[in-house]
Amino acid sequence: MEPMTRVTIAVSPRPYEAWIENGLLTRAGKTLREILSGRRQQLFVVTVPPVRRKWSKKLISSLSVAGFDPKLVEMPDGERHKKLATIEYLAEKLTRLGADRESVIIAFGGGVVGDVAGLLASLYMRGVDVIQVPTTVLAQVDASIGGKTAVNLRAGKNLLGTFYQPRAVLIDPAVLLTLTEREFRSGLYEALKCGVIGHPELFRQFEEMKESILTRDPAALECVIAESVRFKALVVSADEKESGSRQVLNLGHTIGHALEAETGYRSLLHGEAVAWGMIAAADIAVRTKKTNANTARRIRDAVLNLGPLPQLTVRSRGVVRRLRADKKTRNGVVHFVLPREIGGVEIVNDVPEAVVSEAVDEIRRLSRQ
């Protein structure tokens, strides 16, 4: 058996680790026994029906064998349930089940579950421990690391949230085998994003090992996930609350979030929106002379080579309007993360709206090819 990968996220006052290993779900109870220092806390597993059906028996069995008494708490599935009403619904369930300040919430699902359960943990009894057990590529490489929690408002995505670090992150790449092709690819775009921002070797892996990654070769997948987590851990450790260097992780997200909001969170998965956002950012970088056409082409090709993206029907003026409500907008100025080269980006706040409109028009045209 390959040794388990453990990556430290060095935030103060309490650093924590991401544990990465194929088959880790069956050893989750033993691992949590180690992490929680033998205390007999109540565990509340927040999940959604599809994850419960596929994987909950394995997790619950592992926790029970280790001496825990876990309780499943279900929330509705889908981005449209990432709202404050869901937090209240789950909190009421926890009180009925007897959850107290010593309880531990386990976020068992994709990015939506991680965000909602993380926010719930930060608020319940003014804060209880949360363990992230992500079950999608997107959540494993990105959403579960770094403590960002949030729900959406009608005006935009993730506008209500907290920074609340988990006690630990348990990542089992084996659970990705049951994802649909679309969900699987959607998460890969976030890993590719890490390559563009500051990990050129990871980007090259996507260019050269595309087939192994797309066919879900266990070794290739574990490698991509571990490298993405290591990169994100470095960025988060240096800037926990996104006051400076952590902003680079927003590559593709400025326009991506606007695309999601403009389409009512119904036609694009988050990773797909980020994928289009990365292509748009590369296009803006060329138009504003921050990068060359070859770098933009490599980014565009790497994104599109991971598979088909949904067609875009949005109007550029609608996207521009959404940008003004984005939480990355400060004093009315929209901040963009633009690629300079593979492995290097720049935060820019003087992009003309006309250039943004042209980039949105370009990705809409690309989506119809």
Phi and psi in degrees as a GROMACS rama.xvg file:
@    title "Ramachandran Plot"
@    xaxis  label "Phi"
@    yaxis  label "Psi"
@TYPE xy
-64.1379  142.192  GLU-2
-65.0833  147.472  PRO-3
-67.2451  138.985  MET-4
-88.1181  129.746  THR-5
-124.729  122.253  ARG-6
-115.317  126.466  VAL-7
-88.9641  131.294  THR-8
-101.296  105.039  ILE-9
-88.4793  64.4103  ALA-10
-97.5708  151.132  VAL-11
-101.729  154.602  SER-12
-86.4011  -3.82976  PRO-13
-132.65  96.9979  ARG-14
-61.9328  156.474  PRO-15
-142.167  172.386  TYR-16
-121.175  147.786  GLU-17
-100.241  123.965  ALA-18
-101.247  125.215  TRP-19
-127.26  120.233  ILE-20
-166.281  136.401  GLU-21
-62.882  128.326  ASN-22
88.2689  6.34153  GLY-23
-61.2611  -27.9494  LEU-24
-56.8943  -38.4419  LEU-25
-72.8402  -14.1121  THR-26
-112.68  14.4336  ARG-27
-61.904  -40.4319  ALA-28
-61.6058  -47.639  GLY-29
-61.6959  -41.5474  LYS-30
-64.3905  -44.1124  THR-31
-67.5111  -31.9173  LEU-32
-58.2219  -41.277  ARG-33
-68.7657  -45.5399  GLU-34
-66.712  -41.3782  ILE-35
-89.3136  10.6115  LEU-36
56.3699  35.7888  SER-37
79.1744  -4.92853  GLY-38
-68.9463  149.047  ARG-39
-97.1176  55.3002  ARG-40
-65.4297  152.977  GLN-41
-72.8965  136.519  GLN-42
-111.583  130.215  LEU-43
-119.792  113.491  PHE-44
-92.7513  107.837  VAL-45
-89.0142  123.935  VAL-46
-151.128  -178.85  THR-47
-121.562  158.128  VAL-48
-51.4586  -45.1406  PRO-49
-61.5613  -38.8124  PRO-50
-71.2521  -40.7523  VAL-51
-56.8712  -46.0161  ARG-52
-63.6204  -39.4707  ARG-53
-85.4191  -37.5525  LYS-54
-129.816  -9.45344  TRP-55
-66.1053  -35.2422  SER-56
-57.9928  -43.0142  LYS-57
-63.8289  -45.4077  LYS-58
-68.4865  -48.6835  LEU-59
-61.2193  -42.0514  ILE-60
-60.3516  -44.9985  SER-61
-62.2681  -41.9125  SER-62
-67.6505  -40.7285  LEU-63
-66.2786  -43.3548  SER-64
-59.8551  -31.8675  VAL-65
-82.2079  1.72645  ALA-66
97.4974  4.96667  GLY-67
-86.1429  163.133  PHE-68
-121.478  77.4701  ASP-69
-76.3182  147.018  PRO-70
-122.723  134.108  LYS-71
-84.1123  134.582  LEU-72
-127.166  112.183  VAL-73
-92.0655  144.222  GLU-74
-123.832  158.736  MET-75
-66.2519  149.444  PRO-76
-86.5707  144.908  ASP-77
114.408  151.291  GLY-78
-57.9704  -32.4214  GLU-79
-69.4457  -12.493  ARG-80
-95.9957  6.45913  HIS-81
-85.1249  74.7708  LYS-82
-147.052  167.132  LYS-83
-61.2153  -32.7445  LEU-84
-59.5883  -33.8229  ALA-85
-68.8039  -37.8287  THR-86
-60.0613  -46.5768  ILE-87
-63.0906  -43.1057  GLU-88
-58.6847  -45.6518  TYR-89
-69.6328  -39.6027  LEU-90
-62.2936  -41.1192  ALA-91
-62.6064  -39.6169  GLU-92
-62.8602  -42.9496  LYS-93
-60.8715  -43.0889  LEU-94
-63.7362  -39.5741  THR-95
-65.322  -31.0137  ARG-96
-85.7318  -0.748011  LEU-97
86.5473  21.0231  GLY-98
-66.1424  137.025  ALA-99
-127.513  -167.61  ASP-100
-67.7745  -19.3859  ARG-101
-91.1405  -2.94016  GLU-102
-69.3924  156.587  SER-103
-123.097  130.167  VAL-104
-95.0863  132.124  ILE-105
-108.072  118.432  ILE-106
-87.0346  105.769  ALA-107
-116.944  90.9889  PHE-108
167.766  -158.685  GLY-109
-84.7444  -160.798  GLY-110
-61.7847  -36.6498  GLY-111
-65.1836  -46.8312  VAL-112
-61.0816  -43.4077  VAL-113
-61.1567  -44.2399  GLY-114
-65.9058  -46.4613  ASP-115
-68.511  -48.6656  VAL-116
-66.5663  -33.5647  ALA-117
-66.2094  -43.5688  GLY-118
-65.5601  -41.7999  LEU-119
-56.931  -46.686  LEU-120
-62.7103  -36.6273  ALA-121
-70.0005  -22.7561  SER-122
-102.55  -32.9125  LEU-123
-65.9712  125.191  TYR-124
52.2193  30.4112  MET-125
65.2905  21.6415  ARG-126
123.603  113.554  GLY-127
-123.825  163.389  VAL-128
-65.6041  146.103  ASP-129
-129.819  138.019  VAL-130
-112.222  127.813  ILE-131
-93.0232  124.185  GLN-132
-123.9  82.5196  VAL-133
-75.3818  142.06  PRO-134
-119.577  7.63702  THR-135
-124.319  161.18  THR-136
-59.6177  -46.0557  VAL-137
-55.1574  -46.7298  LEU-138
-70.9168  -36.4637  ALA-139
-70.0483  -39.7742  GLN-140
-89.3243  -15.7836  VAL-141
-140.663  -65.1808  ASP-142
-64.5559  -30.3107  ALA-143
-81.8323  -12.1435  SER-144
-104.237  125.94  ILE-145
112.879  -7.38937  GLY-146
78.5012  12.4712  GLY-147
-81.1657  125.926  LYS-148
-125.138  150.878  THR-149
-173.955  159.777  ALA-150
-125.989  165.653  VAL-151
-91.4194  155.224  ASN-152
-114.159  166.435  LEU-153
-58.8907  -32.7795  ARG-154
-70.7285  -23.6254  ALA-155
174.084  177.508  GLY-156
-86.8822  139.516  LYS-157
58.7232  32.6185  ASN-158
-82.7046  -11.6927  LEU-159
-124.429  110.563  LEU-160
-170.039  -176.104  GLY-161
-139.715  162.864  THR-162
-96.548  115.683  PHE-163
-147.756  102.58  TYR-164
-72.5963  141.227  GLN-165
-72.6508  166.398  PRO-166
-76.7258  -31.5975  ARG-167
-167.102  163.09  ALA-168
-125.989  123.617  VAL-169
-109.61  115.8  LEU-170
-115.335  118.127  ILE-171
-116.281  101.397  ASP-172
-60.1492  -20.7277  PRO-173
-61.8867  -27.5905  ALA-174
-69.7084  -15.2525  VAL-175
-72.7389  -14.0697  LEU-176
-65.6824  -22.7002  LEU-177
-94.5563  -1.03186  THR-178
-69.5464  149.013  LEU-179
-66.6448  160.123  THR-180
-54.9381  -43.3674  GLU-181
-65.24  -45.1973  ARG-182
-64.1114  -39.4462  GLU-183
-62.2388  -50.6199  PHE-184
-64.1264  -36.4226  ARG-185
-55.926  -39.839  SER-186
-72.3718  -30.1845  GLY-187
-62.6498  -28.9904  LEU-188
-62.0678  -33.7575  TYR-189
-70.0736  -34.6735  GLU-190
-68.2178  -42.6558  ALA-191
-58.9733  -38.3847  LEU-192
-55.5496  -42.613  LYS-193
-58.938  -38.8502  CYS-194
-62.4426  -43.7759  GLY-195
-64.8963  -40.9874  VAL-196
-69.0919  -47.0998  ILE-197
-163.737  17.0893  GLY-198
-137.44  75.1355  HIS-199
-58.7541  -29.7455  PRO-200
-66.4264  -39.3071  GLU-201
-64.5136  -39.6375  LEU-202
-61.2745  -42.088  PHE-203
-64.313  -35.0191  ARG-204
-59.204  -40.0784  GLN-205
-65.9588  -36.3413  PHE-206
-71.7103  -39.3293  GLU-207
-98.5596  -23.2831  GLU-208
-118.495  28.8576  MET-209
-54.4394  -43.9086  LYS-210
-63.8324  -45.7117  GLU-211
-61.1963  -39.2764  SER-212
-68.7695  -46.8513  ILE-213
-68.477  -28.0801  LEU-214
-88.1557  6.72017  THR-215
62.5616  38.7345  ARG-216
-57.563  123.801  ASP-217
-54.794  -43.6708  PRO-218
-67.638  -43.3425  ALA-219
-63.3368  -41.5656  ALA-220
-66.6448  -45.5433  LEU-221
-62.3323  -36.6192  GLU-222
-65.9266  -47.7796  CYS-223
-61.1691  -43.0534  VAL-224
-65.6838  -47.0406  ILE-225
-62.0772  -42.8697  ALA-226
-66.6401  -37.7957  GLU-227
-65.2274  -43.5163  SER-228
-64.7702  -43.0575  VAL-229
-59.0904  -43.7771  ARG-230
-64.9536  -47.2066  PHE-231
-64.1716  -37.4091  LYS-232
-59.8297  -40.8898  ALA-233
-62.4761  -44.5761  LEU-234
-67.3055  -46.2132  VAL-235
-65.2784  -39.9164  VAL-236
-62.3478  -32.2745  SER-237
-80.5499  -23.795  ALA-238
-154.86  81.2986  ASP-239
-61.2812  -41.5254  GLU-240
-107.542  24.9215  LYS-241
59.8648  37.3104  GLU-242
-89.6765  -10.2718  SER-243
-152.139  -103.508  GLY-244
-65.015  -24.7488  SER-245
-64.4231  -20.3597  ARG-246
-58.0536  -21.618  GLN-247
-62.5809  -24.0375  VAL-248
-67.187  -9.84797  LEU-249
-83.5683  8.17264  ASN-250
-51.4808  126.135  LEU-251
84.4715  -13.4057  GLY-252
-85.791  -26.2066  HIS-253
-62.3044  -56.5517  THR-254
-74.3428  -33.0286  ILE-255
-58.1374  -48.6936  GLY-256
-62.1097  -38.8497  HIS-257
-64.6359  -38.0608  ALA-258
-63.631  -43.2621  LEU-259
-61.1167  -48.0297  GLU-260
-65.1837  -41.0336  ALA-261
-67.4053  -25.6935  GLU-262
-99.8088  13.0057  THR-263
67.0387  24.0423  GLY-264
57.8203  29.115  TYR-265
-115.643  -29.2519  ARG-266
-107.137  -11.741  SER-267
-124.513  132.138  LEU-268
-73.8869  155.955  LEU-269
-55.7714  -46.7071  HIS-270
-62.5461  -34.25  GLY-271
-66.7568  -40.1322  GLU-272
-64.5803  -40.8177  ALA-273
-64.8659  -37.5238  VAL-274
-59.8162  -49.935  ALA-275
-62.2319  -37.9192  TRP-276
-63.2786  -36.7551  GLY-277
-66.0562  -42.5133  MET-278
-63.2127  -41.7211  ILE-279
-63.9893  -40.7388  ALA-280
-63.2273  -39.9268  ALA-281
-64.5228  -38.9625  ALA-282
-64.575  -44.3593  ASP-283
-62.6953  -39.3369  ILE-284
-61.3268  -38.2655  ALA-285
-68.2456  -46.3716  VAL-286
-64.3425  -28.8228  ARG-287
-100.132  10.8241  THR-288
61.1318  33.8544  LYS-289
-90.4549  -20.7394  LYS-290
-146.533  176.114  THR-291
-102.001  166.734  ASN-292
-63.1177  -32.1813  ALA-293
-67.1481  -42.0793  ASN-294
-62.8681  -44.267  THR-295
-62.1023  -39.0577  ALA-296
-65.3467  -42.3447  ARG-297
-61.1783  -41.0127  ARG-298
-65.7168  -47.4365  ILE-299
-59.8263  -45.9571  ARG-300
-65.8028  -41.7916  ASP-301
-61.8569  -38.8225  ALA-302
-66.874  -52.7733  VAL-303
-69.6959  -24.8729  LEU-304
-72.1535  -13.3189  ASN-305
-82.0813  -1.37834  LEU-306
129.557  172.425  GLY-307
-69.5355  141.916  PRO-308
-106.265  151.5  LEU-309
-61.3847  148.469  PRO-310
-68.1101  144.143  GLN-311
-102.087  133.465  LEU-312
-118.481  6.12928  THR-313
-71.3064  153.973  VAL-314
-92.3781  141.783  ARG-315
-62.4408  -34.8718  SER-316
-67.0375  -31.9873  ARG-317
-66.951  -40.233  GLY-318
-65.7633  -44.1304  VAL-319
-60.6418  -40.4883  VAL-320
-62.6748  -41.0366  ARG-321
-63.2447  -35.7981  ARG-322
-59.4926  -33.0731  LEU-323
-66.2044  -22.8629  ARG-324
-95.4403  -2.03238  ALA-325
-68.1787  143.925  ASP-326
-69.409  -11.7498  LYS-327
-84.33  -3.346  LYS-328
-84.3846  126.579  THR-329
-124.689  127.612  ARG-330
52.2528  37.882  ASN-331
80.371  0.992153  GLY-332
-105.421  126.617  VAL-333
-83.5341  130.149  VAL-334
-99.5384  129.565  HIS-335
-114.998  141.311  PHE-336
-97.0668  118.251  VAL-337
-118.331  137.795  LEU-338
-73.6369  133.326  PRO-339
-94.1868  -38.7842  ARG-340
-156.427  173.747  GLU-341
-72.0841  113.644  ILE-342
101.295  8.69802  GLY-343
-152.942  129.765  GLY-344
-130.749  169.893  VAL-345
-139.805  140.219  GLU-346
-92.203  124.362  ILE-347
-125.456  138.797  VAL-348
-125.935  17.4489  ASN-349
-126.233  36.1553  ASP-350
-81.061  121.448  VAL-351
-62.4898  143.663  PRO-352
-59.2376  -31.6934  GLU-353
-63.1754  -36.7956  ALA-354
-68.9119  -40.4812  VAL-355
-60.9088  -45.5858  VAL-356
-59.2164  -42.5536  SER-357
-63.7296  -39.3355  GLU-358
-66.4124  -39.3514  ALA-359
-66.5782  -41.1619  VAL-360
-59.7299  -37.7514  ASP-361
-68.549  -43.9462  GLU-362
-69.8006  -30.2011  ILE-363
-65.7224  -40.4766  ARG-364
-64.6368  -44.3479  ARG-365
-59.7901  -37.5125  LEU-366
-67.5404  -15.9882  SER-367
-97.1946  -1.09089  ARG-368
